[in-house]
């Protein structure tokens, strides 16, 4: 009885400690055609505010920041596919934008 209780408590503690690691590994997948992108300043350095048009939906915006695995789109009309994870900020002059940060991406030529 005591061994099974200790085992269950250890299992619950391990699960509670590993939840933040598994939550970080997952993200929201996205993809579509780039409608527009413009440079902005993020907390980690220069980045890009990107708006895409997914298939059959309204436009959605994301932020490409330093540390993103992959390259930012270079022109409108490119296709982009990737994962976005946490809300992130971006500013252009006095205008501030908040959207999901791109974790990694791939763009067409």
C-alpha positions, 0 to 999 in steps of 0.5 A: 500500500505504501509503495503504490502511494509513493509511486503515484505521488512520484508520478504526479510530481514528475508530470507536474514538473514536465508539463511546462516543457511539453507545453512549450514544445507544441504550438499553433500551426499556420500557413497561407499567402503573405498579404503584407509584412513590415519591419518592426522592433520586438523586445529581442531586436528587429523583427517583422509583423506579418499578415497572412491569408489562410485558405478560406479564412480572414487574415491573421497576423504573426510576429517574426522575431530574432530566434525564430528558426527559419527566414522571414518572407521577403515579399508579398505573395510568398507562401509561409508555413510554420508554428506559432507559440506565445503572444509577443509584442512589436512596435513601429514608432508609437504603434504597438502590435501584439500577436503570436510569435513564430517559433519556426517557419518555412517560406516559398521562393 
